[in-house]
Amino acid sequence: MNPQRRHLAAAALAATLGTLAGLASGPAGAQTAWPSKPVRIVVPFAAGGTTDILARALAPELQKAFGQPFVVDNKPGSGGNTGAADVAKSAPDGYTLLMGTVGTHAINAALYPKMPFDHVKDFAPVTLVAGVPNVLVLNPAFAQKYGIHTVADFTRVAKANPGKFNMASSGNGTSIHLAGELFKSMTGTFVVHVPYRGSGPALIDLMGGSMDLMFDNLPSAMPHIKSGKLKALAVTSGSRSAALPELPTVEEAGGKELKGYEASSWFGLVAPAGTPADVVSRLQQETAKALNSPALKERLQAQGAIPSGNTPAEFAKFIAAETAKWAKVVKASGAKVD
């Protein structure tokens, strides 16, 4: 080979190697570098509720796993729709996540006449974090005044006083709201629904006496039940909670008119649609590891939560099934956005 051809061959080889190096450091390489800055987990409710509790329990574990801060950002409003819409419109780069709920990703689609996002098309499911029962809790002074000790007692008193009592919720469309609406429709009772921007502020007013009752998520209600600041009557799940095994289900304690009653909650991580698949996969894997670690698993179970950590595909199927289920509940209960 003459010197000129040798030079051209060397140049061609160098160009080829340069192209290959460029490909290696392109999109795939950029994805493997994630995260290179803090990640935001949007909680679409005020601080103090179960959505917030779960996000703040998980964030430090993900920070340890990925070496970057995972910052919880509370954006309450419209039954979770405000915060969820913020995430739906965010860049799909793995730096903005949502702690979605049964409200934002199942109930609201049937409850609100107009939604600011499509809960299926606008999000990439990451993993179900936990499922929790709700619990019917009363202000203790209210319960004492009316002699309420059981679900049957409450139903009797509510029937005798239509529209006299106030039922707090964490917002329109939440399972806390729908659990109450389902109860009302099955028992023929009427209590006034008062939506808040999360369980935290609703619980403050319930314990303070300006609210009478609430169907709160068990993890956020648990410390107040144990301290005696709230009186618990029953859990809303199909079976008793291991965290409060002495507490009956609403169906058990409610008699024939509440047969088949069930209204539990769930919470899961989702990302904006288009988030790189490898980022979603890594998030799911590390979240599942954290949820199955003895310390966090025991901590969540003690609060009444049931940790999950399923795959993105499994979570997508779960969301589809829950959407269909809650659409029927919304229709049967006659619930509407206030």
Backbone hydrogen bonds, N-H to C=O, Kabsch-Sander energy under -0.5 kcal/mol:
donor,donor_aa,acceptor,acceptor_aa,energy
6,R,2,N,-2.5
7,H,3,P,-2.2
8,L,4,Q,-2.2
9,A,5,R,-2.7
10,A,6,R,-2.2
11,A,7,H,-2.3
12,A,8,L,-2.4
13,L,9,A,-2.4
14,A,10,A,-2.4
15,A,11,A,-2.3
16,T,12,A,-2.3
17,L,13,L,-2.6
18,G,14,A,-2.3
19,T,15,A,-2.3
20,L,16,T,-2.4
21,A,17,L,-2.4
22,G,18,G,-2.2
23,L,19,T,-2.3
24,A,20,L,-2.2
25,S,21,A,-1.5
26,G,23,L,-1.2
30,A,26,G,-2.6
31,Q,27,P,-2.2
32,T,28,A,-1.8
33,A,29,G,-0.9
33,A,30,A,-0.5
34,W,31,Q,-1.5
39,V,69,P,-2.9
40,R,95,Y,-2.6
41,I,71,V,-3.1
42,V,40,R,-0.7
42,V,97,L,-3.2
43,V,73,D,-2.3
46,A,197,R,-2.7
49,G,46,A,-1.0
53,I,49,G,-2.5
54,L,50,T,-2.7
55,A,51,T,-1.9
56,R,52,D,-2.5
57,A,53,I,-1.5
58,L,54,L,-2.0
59,A,55,A,-2.5
61,E,58,L,-0.6
62,L,58,L,-2.0
63,Q,59,A,-2.3
64,K,60,P,-2.1
65,A,61,E,-1.8
66,F,62,L,-2.5
67,G,63,Q,-2.2
71,V,39,V,-2.9
71,V,69,P,-0.6
73,D,41,I,-2.7
74,N,72,V,-0.5
75,K,43,V,-2.9
75,K,73,D,-0.5
77,G,44,P,-0.6
80,G,77,G,-1.0
81,N,78,S,-1.9
82,T,77,G,-2.0
83,G,75,K,-0.7
84,A,80,G,-2.0
85,A,81,N,-2.5
86,D,82,T,-1.6
87,V,83,G,-1.7
88,A,84,A,-2.4
89,K,85,A,-1.6
90,S,87,V,-1.4
93,D,91,A,-2.0
97,L,40,R,-3.1
98,L,270,V,-2.7
99,M,42,V,-2.6
100,G,98,L,-1.5
100,G,268,G,-2.3
102,V,266,W,-1.4
105,H,101,T,-2.5
106,A,103,G,-0.8
107,I,102,V,-2.9
108,N,103,G,-2.8
110,A,107,I,-1.7
111,L,107,I,-1.6
112,Y,108,N,-2.7
119,H,117,F,-0.6
122,D,118,D,-2.3
123,F,120,V,-0.8
124,A,271,A,-3.4
126,V,269,L,-2.3
127,T,269,L,-1.5
129,V,127,T,-0.5
129,V,267,F,-2.0
130,A,267,F,-1.9
131,G,306,I,-1.8
132,V,265,S,-2.6
135,V,216,D,-3.1
136,L,234,A,-2.9
137,V,135,V,-0.7
137,V,214,M,-3.0
138,L,231,K,-2.7
139,N,212,D,-2.2
143,A,139,N,-2.4
144,Q,140,P,-2.5
145,K,141,A,-2.4
146,Y,142,F,-1.7
147,G,143,A,-0.5
147,G,144,Q,-0.8
148,I,143,A,-2.9
149,H,147,G,-0.6
152,A,253,A,-0.5
154,F,150,T,-2.1
155,T,151,V,-2.7
156,R,152,A,-2.2
157,V,153,D,-2.4
158,A,154,F,-3.0
159,K,155,T,-2.2
160,A,156,R,-1.4
161,N,157,V,-0.7
161,N,158,A,-0.7
163,G,190,F,-3.0
164,K,161,N,-1.9
167,M,192,V,-3.6
168,A,166,N,-0.6
168,A,213,L,-2.4
169,S,194,V,-1.6
174,T,171,G,-1.6
178,L,174,T,-2.7
179,A,175,S,-2.6
180,G,176,I,-1.2
181,E,177,H,-2.2
182,L,178,L,-2.8
183,F,179,A,-1.8
184,K,180,G,-2.5
185,S,181,E,-2.4
186,M,182,L,-2.2
187,T,183,F,-1.9
188,G,184,K,-1.7
189,T,184,K,-1.2
192,V,165,F,-2.7
194,V,167,M,-3.0
196,Y,169,S,-1.7
202,A,198,G,-1.2
203,L,199,S,-3.2
204,I,200,G,-1.7
205,D,201,P,-1.7
206,L,202,A,-2.1
207,M,203,L,-2.9
208,G,204,I,-1.6
209,G,205,D,-1.0
209,G,206,L,-0.6
210,S,205,D,-1.4
211,M,205,D,-1.4
212,D,166,N,-1.6
213,L,166,N,-1.7
214,M,137,V,-2.0
215,F,168,A,-0.6
216,D,135,V,-1.1
216,D,214,M,-0.7
218,L,133,P,-2.4
221,A,217,N,-1.5
222,M,218,L,-2.6
224,H,221,A,-0.7
225,I,221,A,-2.0
226,K,222,M,-2.5
227,S,223,P,-1.5
228,G,224,H,-0.6
228,G,225,I,-0.7
229,K,224,H,-1.4
230,L,224,H,-1.6
231,K,138,L,-2.7
232,A,230,L,-0.6
233,L,136,L,-3.0
234,A,136,L,-0.8
235,V,248,P,-2.2
236,T,134,N,-2.7
244,L,241,S,-0.7
247,L,244,L,-2.0
250,V,235,V,-2.2
253,A,249,T,-2.4
254,G,250,V,-1.6
255,G,251,E,-0.6
258,L,255,G,-1.3
259,K,256,K,-1.7
261,Y,258,L,-1.9
263,A,236,T,-2.1
265,S,132,V,-3.2
267,F,130,A,-2.4
268,G,100,G,-2.3
269,L,127,T,-2.0
270,V,98,L,-2.1
271,A,124,A,-2.2
273,A,122,D,-1.9
275,T,272,P,-1.6
279,V,276,P,-0.6
280,V,276,P,-2.1
281,S,277,A,-2.5
282,R,278,D,-2.2
283,L,279,V,-2.4
284,Q,280,V,-2.5
285,Q,281,S,-2.5
286,E,282,R,-2.4
287,T,283,L,-2.4
288,A,284,Q,-2.6
289,K,285,Q,-2.0
290,A,286,E,-2.2
291,L,287,T,-2.7
292,N,288,A,-1.5
293,S,290,A,-1.1
297,K,293,S,-2.7
298,E,294,P,-2.3
299,R,295,A,-2.0
300,L,296,L,-2.6
301,Q,297,K,-2.4
302,A,298,E,-2.0
303,Q,299,R,-0.7
303,Q,300,L,-0.7
304,G,301,Q,-1.3
305,A,300,L,-2.5
306,I,131,G,-2.7
308,S,129,V,-2.3
309,G,128,L,-2.9
310,N,128,L,-0.5
315,F,311,T,-2.6
316,A,312,P,-2.2
317,K,313,A,-1.9
318,F,314,E,-2.0
319,I,315,F,-2.5
320,A,316,A,-1.9
321,A,317,K,-2.2
322,E,318,F,-2.6
323,T,319,I,-2.3
324,A,320,A,-1.7
325,K,321,A,-2.2
326,W,322,E,-2.7
327,A,323,T,-1.6
328,K,324,A,-1.3
329,V,325,K,-1.5
330,V,326,W,-2.8
331,K,327,A,-2.0
332,A,328,K,-2.7
333,S,329,V,-2.6
334,G,330,V,-1.5
335,A,330,V,-0.9
337,V,111,L,-0.6
